[in-house]
């Protein structure tokens, strides 16, 4: 499992186990990641949290690697 996938799994597990973290993750995801996991995202990076249901799932299409800007890299701790 990549470090990105591992971090993603840890965030999901924490959200399932901690209702307060789940609510903060939905209302202010950057603050939730910083407060609970020490992850800092750059100011110019927006983070949106959506919760799937049994009837509604999401397919996230990431940007092409050529569209990634080196200056927008996320702190190594947050590389997901």
PATOR-757885 format. One record per residue (C-alpha): z, x, y. Coordinates in pm, whole numbers, padded with zeros to 5 digits, always signed. Each point is the difference from the previous one (the first is absolute). Layout:
N
ZXY/...
% end
This chain:
80
+00000+00000+00000/-00093+00139+00342/+00265+00052+00265/-00164-00280+00200/+00022-00243-00292/+00359+00106-00073/+00106-00058+00361/-00176-00337+00004/+00185-00098-00319/+00334+00111+00144/-00052-00210+00314/-00089-00307-00207/+00297+00050-00232/+00236+00034+00298/-00143-00319+00154/+00052-00194-00325/+00360+00122-00031/+00108-00025+00365/-00070-00328+00186/+00098+00156+00335/-00251+00282-00049/-00263-00257-00102/+00053-00200+00320/-00007+00311+00220/-00307+00127-00186/-00177-00326+00086/+00120-00023+00362/-00006+00369+00102/-00145+00214-00279/+00006+00330+00189/+00369-00043+00081/+00075-00100-00360/-00166+00311-00141/+00174+00224+00251/+00347-00157-00027/+00012-00022-00378/-00227+00278-00123/-00023+00243+00292/-00377-00044+00023/-00153+00044+00346/-00349-00127+00076/-00197+00113+00306/+00012-00232+00302/-00375-00070-00025/+00029-00119-00362/+00057-00371-00049/+00170-00118-00318/-00019-00359-00118/+00196-00144-00290/-00117-00308-00184/+00159-00151-00308/-00219-00126-00280/+00079-00319-00188/-00100-00117-00347/-00288-00191+00160/-00104+00248+00268/-00073+00368-00051/-00162+00260+00226/-00257+00272-00050/+00046+00281+00251/-00308+00208+00070/+00097+00335+00152/-00219+00177+00257/-00267+00238-00125/+00130+00358-00017/-00254+00093+00269/+00163-00254+00233/+00347+00149-00035/+00104+00194+00308/+00197+00318-00060/+00223-00072+00298/+00102-00335-00151/+00153+00157-00309/+00329-00144-00107/+00310+00212-00041/-00008+00162-00345/+00300-00211-00107/-00207-00311+00067/-00325+00101-00165/-00101-00316-00173/
% end
